[in-house]
Amino acid sequence: MLDTSDFVLVASDSSVLWNSFSDPTDTILQTQILRPDTTVLAKLSDDDFSDGRFKLLMQADGNLVFYQNAVPTATSYSP
């Protein structure tokens, strides 16, 4: 765990194999950088990690866009 809150897995030669900031899911931190073509999706509810109502996307052209998604109405989701 780095001081930036990035969780990093490294190989025995200290090369980075994976880091959490490269694969954001439903949370973004202040020190995190969204690279082009990166998407952050809200979860459907506290205990359902399906795609929720909101999507934040850093497009390849550098535009940061925010979308509202339609969600299934047959779930226990309540805004």
Residue pairs with C-beta under 8 A, 6 or more apart in sequence:
1 7
1 8
2 8
4 21
4 29
4 31
4 32
5 29
5 31
5 32
6 19
6 20
6 21
6 31
6 32
7 19
7 20
8 16
8 18
8 19
8 20
9 16
9 17
9 18
9 19
10 16
10 17
11 17
21 29
21 32
21 33
22 35
24 32
24 34
24 38
24 39
24 40
25 40
25 41
25 49
26 40
26 41
26 42
26 43
26 49
26 52
27 40
28 34
28 40
28 56
34 40
34 56
34 58
34 64
35 58
36 58
36 59
36 60
36 61
36 62
37 58
37 59
37 60
38 57
38 58
39 55
39 56
39 57
39 58
40 55
40 56
40 57
41 51
41 52
41 54
41 55
41 56
42 51
42 52
42 53
42 54
42 55
43 49
43 50
43 51
43 52
44 50
44 51
44 52
44 53
44 71
44 75
44 77
45 52
45 75
45 76
45 77
45 78
48 75
48 76
48 77
51 69
51 71
52 69
52 71
52 77
53 68
53 69
53 71
53 79
54 66
54 67
54 68
54 69
55 66
55 67
55 68
55 69
56 64
56 65
56 66
56 67
57 64
57 65
57 66
57 67
58 64
59 65
71 77
